[in-house]
């Protein structure tokens, strides 16, 4: 309006979906020319109610996952993201990947938005498949079963070796 402007009485208020059609807000008209026009009989403030629709969901900033050591679960992997609008967690954080799974096997990461009342997440994919780096476990502290005596045959002898971690048998090429 070339004769004046409309503004909120308190421009710092951010209405929410929960306030929709419930809370009254005051709009104030500021005339440009109060010298030549008499506004004493004119209502310059008006209380109104707004319809507030959910905003589009903010972009999800998917995290990176820290490496874990064989024997640790996915839940041990530290998820790092700049996203402040939600949280991330593994769909099944108790899975213990093997070294053979490293950078190959995909696991489901789930995003949980903090504010679904004011943001519309309909149609937004809230899961993502990710891989994790699984570092081999340091063999210090592991135990190998005793190898029985072998008879000399004149040829190379390669007995089977059983390696255990806290009693669990480890698979060569997969766990170590």
C-alpha positions as a printed Julia matrix, in Angstrom:
176×3 Matrix{Float64}:
   0.0     0.0    0.0
   1.55    3.33  -1.07
  -0.24    5.13   1.8
   1.36    3.07   4.55
   2.69   -0.28   5.67
   1.41   -3.23   7.66
   3.63   -4.87  10.24
   3.34   -7.24  13.14
   3.13   -5.72  16.57
   5.79   -8.23  17.64
   7.8    -9.34  14.61
   9.91  -11.74  16.66
   7.07  -14.25  17.09
   7.33  -17.39  14.93
   3.88  -19.01  14.71
   3.74  -22.82  14.74
   1.29  -25.3   13.28
  -0.07  -25.83  16.82
  -0.95  -22.1   16.93
  -2.94  -22.34  13.68
  -6.32  -20.58  14.03
  -5.92  -20.5   17.84
  -3.54  -17.69  18.7
  -4.33  -14.08  17.87
  -1.61  -11.85  16.47
  -1.77   -8.07  16.21
  -1.2    -6.37  12.84
  -0.47   -2.64  12.95
  -1.0    -0.23  10.03
   1.59    2.57   9.91
   0.36    5.42   7.68
   2.99    7.28   5.64
   1.37   10.69   6.07
   0.02   11.48   9.54
   0.5    15.23   9.08
  -2.08   15.77   6.33
  -4.52   13.03   7.33
  -6.42   12.52  10.57
  -6.37    8.89  11.7
  -7.93    9.47  15.14
 -11.14    7.63  14.18
  -9.36    4.89  12.22
  -8.57    1.51  13.7
  -4.84    1.01  13.03
  -4.49   -2.32  14.86
  -6.29   -5.55  14.14
  -6.1    -8.96  15.82
  -6.06  -11.85  13.39
  -5.62  -15.62  13.47
  -3.36  -17.36  11.0
  -3.46  -20.72   9.31
   0.01  -22.19   9.63
   0.83  -25.15   7.4
   3.83  -27.4    7.96
   6.92  -26.26   6.09
   8.8   -28.52   3.71
  11.19  -30.76   5.58
  14.76  -29.47   5.73
  17.37  -31.41   3.78
  18.76  -34.34   5.76
  22.53  -34.12   6.19
  23.43  -37.81   6.33
  26.35  -38.64   8.62
  29.62  -40.37   8.12
  30.23  -43.48  10.21
  33.5   -44.02  12.07
  35.41  -47.25  11.63
  34.89  -50.03  14.13
  37.15  -52.88  15.2
  36.14  -56.48  14.56
  33.99  -57.6   17.48
  32.32  -54.22  17.94
  28.7   -53.71  16.96
  27.41  -51.13  14.49
  26.2   -49.18  17.53
  29.88  -48.56  18.38
  30.37  -46.61  15.16
  30.24  -42.86  15.84
  27.86  -41.09  13.44
  28.98  -37.53  12.62
  26.71  -34.99  10.91
  25.95  -31.26  10.9
  22.23  -32.09  10.91
  20.48  -30.45  13.87
  16.92  -31.31  12.85
  16.95  -34.97  13.85
  18.92  -37.94  15.08
  20.49  -40.98  13.43
  20.78  -44.57  14.55
  21.36  -47.95  12.99
  18.19  -49.95  12.35
  19.92  -52.84  14.1
  22.86  -51.47  16.06
  23.58  -54.85  17.64
  24.91  -56.34  14.36
  28.62  -57.25  14.62
  30.09  -56.98  11.11
  33.13  -58.99  10.07
  36.27  -57.65   8.41
  35.01  -59.25   5.17
  31.91  -56.98   5.43
  34.1   -53.85   5.57
  33.08  -51.27   2.94
  30.92  -53.93   1.18
  27.88  -54.88   3.24
  25.25  -52.17   3.56
  23.37  -51.53   6.79
  20.26  -49.42   7.27
  20.63  -46.07   8.99
  17.4   -44.46  10.28
  16.76  -40.71  10.6
  14.27  -39.54  13.24
  13.14  -35.92  12.73
  12.83  -33.78  15.88
   9.87  -31.7   14.64
   7.24  -33.5   12.61
   4.51  -31.06  13.69
   5.98  -28.05  11.88
   7.77  -29.82   9.02
   6.2   -32.12   6.45
   8.31  -35.25   6.01
   5.78  -37.01   3.75
   7.66  -38.49   0.82
  11.07  -37.9    2.42
  13.24  -41.03   2.64
  14.16  -41.43   6.31
  16.48  -44.4    5.84
  19.75  -44.82   3.99
  21.94  -47.82   3.26
  25.55  -47.3    4.38
  28.72  -49.33   4.67
  31.12  -49.29   7.61
  34.85  -49.83   7.76
  35.67  -52.81   9.98
  39.27  -52.9   11.09
  40.89  -56.24  12.0
  41.21  -56.84  15.71
  44.72  -56.77  17.13
  45.68  -60.39  17.69
  47.33  -59.58  20.98
  45.09  -61.14  23.6
  43.68  -63.78  21.24
  44.36  -67.45  21.91
  45.22  -70.23  19.49
  44.34  -73.82  20.33
  47.33  -76.07  20.84
  48.47  -77.81  17.68
  48.88  -81.55  18.14
  52.25  -83.16  17.41
  52.91  -83.69  13.73
  54.86  -86.54  12.12
  57.72  -85.63   9.86
  56.82  -86.6    6.3
  59.6   -84.93   4.35
  57.05  -82.44   2.96
  55.69  -79.19   4.27
  53.1   -79.71   7.01
  50.35  -77.09   7.41
  48.21  -77.99  10.39
  44.86  -76.3   10.92
  44.97  -73.51  13.48
  41.98  -72.53  15.62
  42.08  -68.93  16.87
  39.68  -67.83  19.61
  38.57  -64.48  20.96
  37.04  -64.9   24.42
  36.2   -68.48  23.51
  34.6   -67.64  20.14
  36.24  -69.4   17.18
  37.4   -66.92  14.57
  37.28  -67.63  10.83
  40.52  -67.09   8.91
  40.12  -64.53   6.12
  36.91  -63.25   7.65
  37.66  -62.43  11.27
  41.44  -62.18  11.07
